[in-house]
C-alpha cells in the first residue's frame, strides 16, 4: 500500500504547509497591530484570509453511470484500511443520491439525509443545509464496522411512488422518460431515491485534513439535480470519470463529459482523470499476458481519443481487486489491479496543483495588504518630513512660537 501511504503523506504535507502559512499570516497581523499599521480594512482582509485557509477543502468528485464500480473505487482508494467496504458496493445501483464524505469537528460522526420530498419545495441543497430540521440524522457507531455499513446503506434506499409524484419531484417527465435512476414502471408506479442528498461526517485522517469526496448517483441524476451541475461539480478540484473497461466510452458518457465535466473550456480537462474500471473482466486465462495488455492499451487509447484527452489521463484499473489486495496484503494483486498508478497521479498532480492555487491566491492578498501598509508608511513619512521642515523653520523664532509648534507636533 505504498501509493496509498504516499497519497496520505502528501496530503498531510499540504495540510502542514497550510498551517505554517496561517501561522505566518497571524504573526504578520500581530506585528502590524503592534506597529499600528493595521486598519479595519486590513484586519478584515487578514481575518478573511485566515478563515479561508482554515476552511480550505480539497474536493474530489466521482462521476459514472451505475454499475461502473464507482463506490468500490472510493473504498479501494480511501477506506481499505478498515478491512471492509465503508460505502455500499454491489451489483446494480448503490448510490442513489449525491453523497458528500467529509469531516466537521463540530458534529458527531453521522450521516445526514435530505428527504427527496424537499424537491417539491423551493430551495437548493446548499440552502437546505442551513435548516437542520429538514434533515434526518443517523449516528455512526465507529466501534462497529457492520453497524456503520448498515447505516451508510441508506444512500442506496429507494421507494415506490406513483408516476405523478415522481413527475412532481422532477424525476419523471411528461413523455414518460425516466430522468433519474428509476426502475421499470409497474402499474403506474416507479422507484425513486428516498433521499435527495447525503452528508457523511466521518473522522477519517484525510477527511480530517480537508479532503471532501463527492459520490454522485449516476449520470442521469446530473441532469435532474441542478446543485450538481451549477455548484458541486464545477467547484471540484478533480473529477474522476469512471467508465467500464469492456464497453469503453458510450454515447451517454460523451454527452455528460462534453456538457457537464469539461464544458467549452479545454483547460478544465486538466483536473479530469478518466478511469477504465473492471479490467479484471479482461483477464482471460486463455489469453497471454501480452494479449491482455494489448487489449487494455487499446481501450485506453480509444477512450482518450474519443474524449480528446492525452492517454496519460486515462487509467485502467480494477477497483474490486485493488480493495481485495489491500485488505489481504497481496502486493502482487495490487500491482496487477493498476490502482497504484491512479493513486500516484492523484498525489503527484492534484495536491501540488491545489497548493499552487492556494499559494497564488494568498500571495495576491498579501501583496494587496503590503501595498496598503506601504501607503500608510509613505503618508507617515511625508508627515514627518513636513514636521522636520517646520522645525527647521523655527530657528531664530521666539520661545512662545517654538513651544506652540512643539505642542502641535505632539498632538499630531
C-alpha positions as a Markdown table, in Angstrom:
| # | Residue | x | y | z |
|---|---|---|---|---|
| 1 | Unk | 0.0 | 0.0 | 0.0 |
| 2 | Unk | 2.9 | 2.3 | -0.8 |
| 3 | Unk | 1.0 | 4.6 | -3.0 |
| 4 | Unk | -1.9 | 4.9 | -0.5 |
| 5 | Unk | 0.6 | 6.0 | 2.1 |
| 6 | Unk | 2.2 | 8.4 | -0.3 |
| 7 | Unk | -1.2 | 10.0 | -1.0 |
| 8 | Unk | -1.8 | 10.4 | 2.7 |
| 9 | Unk | 1.7 | 11.7 | 3.3 |
| 10 | Unk | 1.4 | 14.3 | 0.5 |
| 11 | Unk | -2.0 | 15.4 | 1.8 |
| 12 | Unk | -0.6 | 15.7 | 5.3 |
| 13 | Unk | 2.3 | 17.7 | 4.0 |
| 14 | Unk | -0.1 | 20.0 | 2.2 |
| 15 | Unk | -2.1 | 20.4 | 5.5 |
| 16 | Unk | 1.2 | 21.2 | 7.4 |
| 17 | Unk | 2.1 | 23.8 | 4.8 |
| 18 | Unk | -1.3 | 25.4 | 5.1 |
| 19 | Unk | -1.0 | 25.5 | 8.9 |
| 20 | Unk | 2.5 | 27.1 | 8.6 |
| 21 | Unk | 1.1 | 29.7 | 6.2 |
| 22 | Unk | -1.7 | 30.5 | 8.6 |
| 23 | Unk | 0.8 | 30.9 | 11.4 |
| 24 | Unk | 2.9 | 33.3 | 9.3 |
| 25 | Unk | -0.1 | 35.4 | 8.4 |
| 26 | Unk | -1.1 | 35.5 | 12.1 |
| 27 | Unk | 2.4 | 36.7 | 13.0 |
| 28 | Unk | 2.2 | 39.3 | 10.4 |
| 29 | Unk | -1.1 | 40.5 | 11.7 |
| 30 | Unk | 0.3 | 40.7 | 15.2 |
| 31 | Unk | 3.3 | 42.8 | 14.1 |
| 32 | Unk | 1.1 | 45.1 | 12.0 |
| 33 | Unk | -1.1 | 45.7 | 15.1 |
| 34 | Unk | 1.9 | 46.4 | 17.3 |
| 35 | Unk | 3.2 | 49.0 | 14.8 |
| 36 | Unk | -0.3 | 50.5 | 14.4 |
| 37 | Unk | -0.3 | 49.6 | 10.7 |
| 38 | Unk | -3.4 | 47.5 | 10.6 |
| 39 | Unk | -6.6 | 49.5 | 9.9 |
| 40 | Unk | -10.1 | 48.0 | 10.0 |
| 41 | Unk | -9.9 | 47.0 | 6.3 |
| 42 | Unk | -6.6 | 45.3 | 6.8 |
| 43 | Unk | -7.9 | 43.4 | 9.9 |
| 44 | Unk | -10.9 | 42.2 | 7.9 |
| 45 | Unk | -8.7 | 41.1 | 5.0 |
| 46 | Unk | -6.4 | 39.1 | 7.2 |
| 47 | Unk | -9.3 | 37.5 | 9.1 |
| 48 | Unk | -10.9 | 36.5 | 5.8 |
| 49 | Unk | -7.6 | 35.1 | 4.6 |
| 50 | Unk | -7.1 | 33.0 | 7.8 |
| 51 | Unk | -10.7 | 31.7 | 7.7 |
| 52 | Unk | -10.3 | 30.7 | 4.1 |
| 53 | Unk | -7.1 | 28.8 | 4.8 |
| 54 | Unk | -8.7 | 27.1 | 7.9 |
| 55 | Unk | -11.8 | 26.1 | 5.9 |
| 56 | Unk | -9.9 | 25.1 | 2.8 |
| 57 | Unk | -11.1 | 21.9 | 1.2 |
| 58 | Unk | -9.8 | 19.6 | -1.5 |
| 59 | Unk | -12.8 | 18.2 | -3.3 |
| 60 | Unk | -12.6 | 15.0 | -5.5 |
| 61 | Unk | -15.8 | 14.1 | -7.3 |
| 62 | Unk | -16.5 | 10.6 | -8.7 |
| 63 | Unk | -18.9 | 10.5 | -11.7 |
| 64 | Unk | -20.1 | 7.5 | -13.5 |
| 65 | Unk | -23.1 | 5.6 | -14.8 |
| 66 | Unk | -24.4 | 2.9 | -12.5 |
| 67 | Unk | -22.6 | -0.4 | -12.2 |
| 68 | Unk | -19.2 | 1.0 | -13.1 |
| 69 | Unk | -17.7 | 0.3 | -9.7 |
| 70 | Unk | -17.6 | 4.0 | -8.6 |
| 71 | Unk | -18.3 | 3.4 | -4.9 |
| 72 | Unk | -15.9 | 0.4 | -4.9 |
| 73 | Unk | -13.2 | 2.7 | -6.3 |
| 74 | Unk | -13.7 | 5.1 | -3.4 |
| 75 | Unk | -13.5 | 2.2 | -1.0 |
| 76 | Unk | -10.3 | 1.0 | -2.6 |
| 77 | Unk | -8.5 | 4.3 | -2.7 |
| 78 | Unk | -9.5 | 5.8 | 0.7 |
| 79 | Unk | -11.1 | 3.2 | 3.0 |
| 80 | Unk | -9.2 | -0.1 | 2.5 |
| 81 | Unk | -7.6 | 0.3 | 5.9 |
| 82 | Unk | -11.0 | -0.6 | 7.5 |
| 83 | Unk | -10.7 | -4.1 | 6.2 |
| 84 | Unk | -14.1 | -4.0 | 4.5 |
| 85 | Unk | -16.3 | -1.7 | 2.4 |
| 86 | Unk | -17.3 | 1.5 | 4.0 |
| 87 | Unk | -19.6 | 2.6 | 1.2 |
| 88 | Unk | -22.2 | 0.1 | -0.1 |
| 89 | Unk | -21.0 | -1.6 | -3.2 |
| 90 | Unk | -22.8 | -4.4 | -5.0 |
| 91 | Unk | -24.3 | -5.2 | -8.4 |
| 92 | Unk | -26.6 | -2.5 | -9.7 |
| 93 | Unk | -27.2 | 0.9 | -8.2 |
| 94 | Unk | -25.7 | 1.5 | -4.8 |
| 95 | Unk | -25.5 | 5.3 | -4.6 |
| 96 | Unk | -29.0 | 6.8 | -5.2 |
| 97 | Unk | -28.3 | 10.4 | -4.2 |
| 98 | Unk | -25.3 | 12.7 | -4.3 |
| 99 | Unk | -23.2 | 11.9 | -1.2 |
| 100 | Unk | -20.5 | 14.1 | 0.4 |
| 101 | Unk | -17.9 | 12.4 | 2.6 |
| 102 | Unk | -16.2 | 15.0 | 4.8 |
| 103 | Unk | -15.3 | 15.7 | 8.4 |
| 104 | Unk | -16.8 | 18.5 | 10.5 |
| 105 | Unk | -15.3 | 18.5 | 14.0 |
| 106 | Unk | -18.4 | 20.4 | 15.3 |
| 107 | Unk | -20.6 | 17.5 | 14.6 |
| 108 | Unk | -20.6 | 13.9 | 15.8 |
| 109 | Unk | -19.9 | 11.1 | 13.3 |
| 110 | Unk | -23.1 | 10.7 | 11.4 |
| 111 | Unk | -24.9 | 10.6 | 8.1 |
| 112 | Unk | -27.3 | 13.5 | 7.4 |
| 113 | Unk | -30.0 | 12.7 | 4.8 |
| 114 | Unk | -32.2 | 15.2 | 3.0 |
| 115 | Unk | -35.6 | 13.7 | 2.1 |
| 116 | Unk | -36.5 | 13.5 | -1.6 |
| 117 | Unk | -39.7 | 15.3 | -0.8 |
| 118 | Unk | -37.7 | 18.6 | -0.5 |
| 119 | Unk | -37.5 | 18.6 | -4.3 |
| 120 | Unk | -41.1 | 19.9 | -4.2 |
| 121 | Unk | -40.1 | 22.9 | -2.1 |
| 122 | Unk | -38.2 | 26.0 | -3.0 |
| 123 | Unk | -34.5 | 26.0 | -2.1 |
| 124 | Unk | -31.3 | 24.4 | -3.2 |
| 125 | Unk | -29.4 | 21.7 | -1.3 |
| 126 | Unk | -27.0 | 24.4 | -0.1 |
| 127 | Unk | -29.9 | 26.4 | 1.3 |
| 128 | Unk | -31.4 | 23.4 | 3.0 |
| 129 | Unk | -28.0 | 22.8 | 4.8 |
| 130 | Unk | -28.9 | 25.9 | 6.9 |
| 131 | Unk | -32.1 | 24.2 | 8.2 |
| 132 | Unk | -31.3 | 21.2 | 10.4 |
| 133 | Unk | -34.9 | 20.2 | 10.9 |
| 134 | Unk | -35.2 | 19.4 | 7.2 |
| 135 | Unk | -32.6 | 16.6 | 7.5 |
| 136 | Unk | -32.7 | 13.1 | 9.0 |
| 137 | Unk | -29.6 | 12.5 | 11.1 |
| 138 | Unk | -28.3 | 9.0 | 11.9 |
| 139 | Unk | -25.4 | 8.4 | 14.2 |
| 140 | Unk | -22.4 | 6.3 | 13.1 |
| 141 | Unk | -21.1 | 3.7 | 15.6 |
| 142 | Unk | -17.3 | 3.9 | 15.0 |
| 143 | Unk | -16.8 | 0.8 | 17.2 |
| 144 | Unk | -18.7 | -1.4 | 14.8 |
| 145 | Unk | -17.9 | -1.6 | 11.1 |
| 146 | Unk | -21.0 | -3.7 | 10.5 |
| 147 | Unk | -23.3 | -1.2 | 12.1 |
| 148 | Unk | -21.6 | 1.7 | 10.2 |
| 149 | Unk | -22.1 | -0.2 | 6.9 |
| 150 | Unk | -25.7 | -0.8 | 7.7 |
| 151 | Unk | -26.4 | 2.9 | 8.4 |
| 152 | Unk | -24.5 | 4.1 | 5.4 |
| 153 | Unk | -26.6 | 1.8 | 3.2 |
| 154 | Unk | -29.3 | 4.4 | 3.5 |
| 155 | Unk | -27.7 | 6.1 | 0.4 |
| 156 | Unk | -28.9 | 3.2 | -1.7 |
| 157 | Unk | -32.5 | 3.2 | -0.4 |
| 158 | Unk | -35.4 | 3.7 | -2.8 |
| 159 | Unk | -39.2 | 3.7 | -2.5 |
| 160 | Unk | -42.1 | 3.1 | -5.0 |
| 161 | Unk | -44.3 | 6.1 | -5.7 |
| 162 | Unk | -46.9 | 7.0 | -8.3 |
| 163 | Unk | -45.6 | 8.4 | -11.6 |
| 164 | Unk | -47.4 | 11.7 | -10.9 |
| 165 | Unk | -45.5 | 12.1 | -7.7 |
| 166 | Unk | -42.2 | 11.3 | -9.4 |
| 167 | Unk | -43.1 | 13.9 | -12.0 |
| 168 | Unk | -43.8 | 16.4 | -9.3 |
| 169 | Unk | -40.3 | 15.8 | -7.9 |
| 170 | Unk | -38.8 | 16.3 | -11.4 |
| 171 | Unk | -37.8 | 12.7 | -11.6 |
| 172 | Unk | -40.1 | 11.7 | -14.5 |
| 173 | Unk | -41.0 | 13.8 | -17.5 |
| 174 | Unk | -44.4 | 14.1 | -19.2 |
| 175 | Unk | -43.3 | 11.8 | -22.0 |
| 176 | Unk | -42.7 | 9.0 | -19.5 |
| 177 | Unk | -39.0 | 9.1 | -20.0 |
| 178 | Unk | -37.1 | 8.4 | -16.8 |
| 179 | Unk | -34.9 | 11.3 | -15.8 |
| 180 | Unk | -33.4 | 9.8 | -12.6 |
| 181 | Unk | -32.3 | 6.2 | -11.7 |
| 182 | Unk | -35.8 | 4.6 | -11.5 |
| 183 | Unk | -36.8 | 1.0 | -12.0 |
| 184 | Unk | -39.3 | -0.1 | -14.7 |
| 185 | Unk | -42.7 | 1.3 | -14.1 |
| 186 | Unk | -45.2 | -1.1 | -12.5 |
| 187 | Unk | -48.9 | -0.3 | -12.8 |
| 188 | Unk | -48.2 | 3.5 | -12.9 |
| 189 | Unk | -45.6 | 3.4 | -10.1 |
| 190 | Unk | -41.8 | 3.9 | -10.2 |
| 191 | Unk | -38.9 | 3.5 | -7.8 |
| 192 | Unk | -37.3 | 6.8 | -6.8 |
| 193 | Unk | -34.5 | 7.6 | -4.3 |
| 194 | Unk | -35.5 | 8.0 | -0.7 |
| 195 | Unk | -33.0 | 10.8 | -0.3 |
| 196 | Unk | -32.1 | 13.9 | -2.3 |
| 197 | Unk | -28.7 | 14.4 | -0.7 |
| 198 | Unk | -26.5 | 12.8 | 1.9 |
| 199 | Unk | -23.6 | 14.2 | 4.0 |
| 200 | Unk | -21.4 | 11.6 | 5.8 |
| 201 | Unk | -19.4 | 13.1 | 8.7 |
| 202 | Unk | -16.6 | 10.7 | 9.3 |
| 203 | Unk | -13.3 | 11.1 | 11.2 |
| 204 | Unk | -11.0 | 9.6 | 8.5 |
| 205 | Unk | -7.4 | 11.1 | 8.6 |
| 206 | Unk | -7.7 | 12.5 | 5.1 |
| 207 | Unk | -11.2 | 13.9 | 5.7 |
| 208 | Unk | -9.9 | 15.5 | 8.9 |
| 209 | Unk | -7.3 | 17.3 | 6.9 |
| 210 | Unk | -9.8 | 18.8 | 4.5 |
| 211 | Unk | -10.5 | 16.2 | 1.8 |
| 212 | Unk | -14.1 | 16.1 | 0.6 |
| 213 | Unk | -15.3 | 13.2 | -1.5 |
| 214 | Unk | -18.3 | 13.6 | -3.7 |
| 215 | Unk | -20.0 | 10.4 | -4.8 |
| 216 | Unk | -22.6 | 11.0 | -7.5 |
| 217 | Unk | -25.6 | 8.7 | -8.1 |
| 218 | Unk | -25.1 | 8.1 | -11.8 |
| 219 | Unk | -25.1 | 10.2 | -14.9 |
| 220 | Unk | -28.9 | 10.6 | -15.1 |
| 221 | Unk | -29.0 | 12.5 | -11.8 |
| 222 | Unk | -26.6 | 15.1 | -13.2 |
| 223 | Unk | -29.5 | 16.4 | -15.3 |
| 224 | Unk | -32.1 | 16.4 | -12.6 |
| 225 | Unk | -30.2 | 17.9 | -9.6 |
| 226 | Unk | -29.1 | 21.5 | -10.5 |
| 227 | Unk | -26.8 | 21.6 | -7.4 |
| 228 | Unk | -24.5 | 19.1 | -9.1 |
| 229 | Unk | -24.1 | 21.0 | -12.4 |
| 230 | Unk | -24.1 | 24.5 | -11.0 |
| 231 | Unk | -22.1 | 24.1 | -7.8 |
| 232 | Unk | -20.7 | 20.8 | -6.7 |
| 233 | Unk | -19.1 | 19.6 | -9.9 |
| 234 | Unk | -17.7 | 22.9 | -11.2 |
| 235 | Unk | -16.1 | 23.6 | -7.8 |
| 236 | Unk | -14.5 | 20.2 | -7.5 |
| 237 | Unk | -10.7 | 20.3 | -7.8 |
| 238 | Unk | -10.6 | 17.0 | -9.5 |
| 239 | Unk | -13.2 | 14.7 | -11.2 |
| 240 | Unk | -12.7 | 11.0 | -11.7 |
| 241 | Unk | -14.9 | 9.9 | -14.6 |
| 242 | Unk | -15.4 | 6.2 | -14.4 |
| 243 | Unk | -16.0 | 4.0 | -17.4 |
| 244 | Unk | -16.3 | 0.3 | -18.0 |
| 245 | Unk | -13.2 | -1.2 | -19.4 |
| 246 | Unk | -15.1 | -3.7 | -21.6 |
| 247 | Unk | -17.5 | -1.1 | -23.0 |
| 248 | Unk | -15.3 | 2.0 | -23.3 |
| 249 | Unk | -17.0 | 5.4 | -23.9 |
| 250 | Unk | -20.7 | 5.2 | -24.5 |
| 251 | Unk | -22.9 | 7.9 | -26.1 |
| 252 | Unk | -24.2 | 8.9 | -22.6 |
| 253 | Unk | -20.7 | 9.1 | -21.3 |
| 254 | Unk | -19.8 | 11.5 | -24.2 |
| 255 | Unk | -22.8 | 13.7 | -23.5 |
| 256 | Unk | -22.0 | 14.1 | -19.8 |
| 257 | Unk | -18.3 | 14.6 | -20.5 |
| 258 | Unk | -18.9 | 17.4 | -23.0 |
| 259 | Unk | -21.9 | 19.1 | -21.3 |
| 260 | Unk | -21.1 | 18.8 | -17.7 |
| 261 | Unk | -17.4 | 17.9 | -17.0 |
| 262 | Unk | -15.3 | 19.9 | -19.4 |
| 263 | Unk | -17.7 | 22.4 | -20.9 |
| 264 | Unk | -16.4 | 24.8 | -23.5 |
| 265 | Unk | -13.0 | 25.5 | -21.8 |
| 266 | Unk | -10.4 | 22.9 | -22.8 |
| 267 | Unk | -8.3 | 23.9 | -19.8 |
| 268 | Unk | -10.8 | 22.3 | -17.4 |
| 269 | Unk | -9.7 | 18.9 | -18.8 |
| 270 | Unk | -6.5 | 19.3 | -16.7 |
| 271 | Unk | -8.4 | 18.3 | -13.5 |
| 272 | Unk | -10.3 | 15.4 | -15.1 |
| 273 | Unk | -9.0 | 11.9 | -14.8 |
| 274 | Unk | -10.7 | 9.1 | -16.6 |
| 275 | Unk | -10.8 | 5.6 | -15.1 |
| 276 | Unk | -11.4 | 2.5 | -17.1 |
| 277 | Unk | -12.6 | 0.2 | -14.3 |
| 278 | Unk | -13.2 | -3.5 | -14.1 |
| 279 | Unk | -10.2 | -4.5 | -16.2 |
| 280 | Unk | -10.3 | -7.8 | -14.4 |
| 281 | Unk | -13.1 | -8.6 | -16.8 |
| 282 | Unk | -10.5 | -8.6 | -19.5 |
| 283 | Unk | -8.2 | -11.0 | -17.6 |
| 284 | Unk | -8.7 | -14.1 | -19.7 |
| 285 | Unk | -6.8 | -17.2 | -18.7 |
| 286 | Unk | -6.9 | -18.4 | -22.4 |
| 287 | Unk | -5.0 | -15.3 | -23.5 |
| 288 | Unk | -1.4 | -14.5 | -22.9 |
| 289 | Unk | -0.3 | -11.6 | -20.7 |
| 290 | Unk | 0.8 | -9.7 | -23.8 |
| 291 | Unk | -2.6 | -10.1 | -25.4 |
| 292 | Unk | -4.4 | -8.8 | -22.3 |
| 293 | Unk | -2.0 | -5.9 | -22.0 |
| 294 | Unk | -2.6 | -5.0 | -25.7 |
| 295 | Unk | -6.4 | -5.1 | -25.3 |
| 296 | Unk | -6.2 | -2.8 | -22.2 |
| 297 | Unk | -3.9 | -0.4 | -24.0 |
| 298 | Unk | -6.2 | -0.3 | -27.0 |
| 299 | Unk | -9.2 | 0.6 | -24.8 |
| 300 | Unk | -7.1 | 3.3 | -23.1 |
| 301 | Unk | -6.1 | 4.8 | -26.4 |
| 302 | Unk | -9.6 | 4.7 | -27.9 |
| 303 | Unk | -11.1 | 6.3 | -24.8 |
| 304 | Unk | -8.5 | 9.0 | -24.8 |
| 305 | Unk | -9.2 | 9.8 | -28.5 |
| 306 | Unk | -13.0 | 9.8 | -28.0 |
| 307 | Unk | -12.7 | 12.2 | -25.1 |
| 308 | Unk | -9.9 | 14.3 | -26.7 |
| 309 | Unk | -7.5 | 14.0 | -23.8 |
| 310 | Unk | -4.0 | 12.6 | -23.5 |
| 311 | Unk | -3.8 | 8.9 | -22.9 |
| 312 | Unk | -1.8 | 9.7 | -19.7 |
| 313 | Unk | -5.1 | 11.0 | -18.2 |
| 314 | Unk | -6.8 | 7.6 | -18.7 |
| 315 | Unk | -6.2 | 4.9 | -16.0 |
| 316 | Unk | -7.2 | 1.3 | -16.4 |
| 317 | Unk | -7.8 | -0.3 | -13.0 |
| 318 | Unk | -9.7 | -3.0 | -11.2 |
| 319 | Unk | -11.1 | -1.3 | -8.0 |
| 320 | Unk | -12.5 | -4.6 | -6.7 |
| 321 | Unk | -9.2 | -6.5 | -7.0 |
| 322 | Unk | -7.4 | -3.5 | -5.6 |
| 323 | Unk | -9.6 | -3.4 | -2.5 |
| 324 | Unk | -9.2 | -7.2 | -2.1 |
| 325 | Unk | -5.5 | -6.9 | -2.4 |
| 326 | Unk | -5.2 | -4.1 | 0.2 |
| 327 | Unk | -7.3 | -5.9 | 2.7 |
| 328 | Unk | -5.4 | -9.2 | 2.2 |
| 329 | Unk | -1.9 | -7.5 | 1.9 |
| 330 | Unk | -1.5 | -9.0 | -1.6 |
| 331 | Unk | 1.1 | -6.8 | -3.3 |
| 332 | Unk | 1.1 | -8.8 | -6.5 |
| 333 | Unk | -2.6 | -8.5 | -7.0 |
| 334 | Unk | -2.5 | -4.8 | -6.1 |
| 335 | Unk | 0.1 | -4.2 | -8.8 |
| 336 | Unk | -2.0 | -6.2 | -11.3 |
| 337 | Unk | -5.0 | -4.0 | -10.4 |
| 338 | Unk | -3.1 | -0.9 | -11.5 |
| 339 | Unk | -4.7 | 1.2 | -8.8 |
| 340 | Unk | -1.2 | 2.5 | -7.6 |
| 341 | Unk | -0.8 | 4.4 | -10.8 |
| 342 | Unk | -4.0 | 6.2 | -10.3 |
| 343 | Unk | -3.2 | 7.0 | -6.7 |
| 344 | Unk | 0.2 | 8.3 | -7.8 |
| 345 | Unk | -1.4 | 10.6 | -10.3 |
| 346 | Unk | -3.7 | 12.0 | -7.5 |
| 347 | Unk | -0.8 | 12.5 | -5.1 |
| 348 | Unk | 1.7 | 14.0 | -7.7 |
| 349 | Unk | -0.7 | 16.2 | -9.7 |
| 350 | Unk | -3.8 | 17.1 | -7.7 |
| 351 | Unk | -2.3 | 18.1 | -4.4 |
| 352 | Unk | 0.6 | 20.2 | -5.8 |
| 353 | Unk | -1.8 | 21.9 | -8.2 |
| 354 | Unk | -4.1 | 22.7 | -5.2 |
| 355 | Unk | -1.2 | 24.1 | -3.3 |
| 356 | Unk | -0.3 | 26.3 | -6.2 |
| 357 | Unk | -3.8 | 27.7 | -6.4 |
| 358 | Unk | -3.9 | 28.5 | -2.7 |
| 359 | Unk | -0.4 | 29.9 | -2.7 |
| 360 | Unk | -1.2 | 32.2 | -5.6 |
| 361 | Unk | -4.4 | 33.5 | -4.1 |
| 362 | Unk | -2.6 | 34.1 | -0.8 |
| 363 | Unk | 0.3 | 35.9 | -2.4 |
| 364 | Unk | -2.2 | 38.2 | -4.2 |
| 365 | Unk | -3.9 | 39.1 | -1.0 |
| 366 | Unk | -0.7 | 39.7 | 0.9 |
| 367 | Unk | 0.6 | 41.9 | -1.9 |
| 368 | Unk | -2.6 | 44.0 | -1.7 |
| 369 | Unk | -2.1 | 44.2 | 2.0 |
| 370 | Unk | 1.5 | 45.2 | 1.6 |
| 371 | Unk | 0.6 | 48.0 | -0.8 |
| 372 | Unk | -1.9 | 49.3 | 1.8 |
| 373 | Unk | 0.8 | 49.2 | 4.5 |
| 374 | Unk | 3.2 | 50.9 | 2.2 |
| 375 | Unk | 0.7 | 53.7 | 1.6 |
| 376 | Unk | 0.3 | 54.2 | 5.4 |
| 377 | Unk | 4.1 | 54.3 | 5.8 |
| 378 | Unk | 4.5 | 56.8 | 2.9 |
| 379 | Unk | 1.9 | 59.0 | 4.5 |
| 380 | Unk | 3.6 | 58.9 | 7.8 |
| 381 | Unk | 7.0 | 59.6 | 6.2 |
| 382 | Unk | 5.6 | 62.6 | 4.4 |
| 383 | Unk | 4.1 | 63.9 | 7.7 |
| 384 | Unk | 7.4 | 63.5 | 9.4 |
| 385 | Unk | 9.3 | 65.3 | 6.6 |
| 386 | Unk | 6.7 | 68.1 | 6.8 |
| 387 | Unk | 7.2 | 68.4 | 10.6 |
| 388 | Unk | 11.0 | 68.5 | 10.2 |
| 389 | Unk | 10.7 | 71.3 | 7.7 |
| 390 | Unk | 8.6 | 73.2 | 10.1 |
| 391 | Unk | 11.0 | 72.6 | 13.0 |
| 392 | Unk | 13.9 | 73.8 | 10.8 |
| 393 | Unk | 11.9 | 77.0 | 10.1 |
| 394 | Unk | 11.7 | 77.7 | 13.8 |
| 395 | Unk | 15.3 | 78.7 | 14.0 |
| 396 | Unk | 15.5 | 82.3 | 15.3 |
| 397 | Unk | 11.8 | 82.4 | 16.4 |
| 398 | Unk | 10.9 | 83.4 | 19.9 |
| 399 | Unk | 10.3 | 80.8 | 22.6 |
| 400 | Unk | 6.5 | 81.1 | 22.6 |
| 401 | Unk | 6.3 | 80.2 | 18.9 |
| 402 | Unk | 8.6 | 77.3 | 19.4 |
| 403 | Unk | 6.6 | 75.9 | 22.3 |
| 404 | Unk | 3.3 | 76.3 | 20.4 |
| 405 | Unk | 4.8 | 74.4 | 17.4 |
| 406 | Unk | 6.1 | 71.6 | 19.6 |
| 407 | Unk | 2.7 | 71.2 | 21.3 |
| 408 | Unk | 1.0 | 70.9 | 17.9 |
| 409 | Unk | 3.5 | 68.3 | 16.8 |
| 410 | Unk | 2.9 | 66.2 | 19.9 |
| 411 | Unk | -0.8 | 66.3 | 19.3 |
| 412 | Unk | -0.3 | 65.1 | 15.7 |
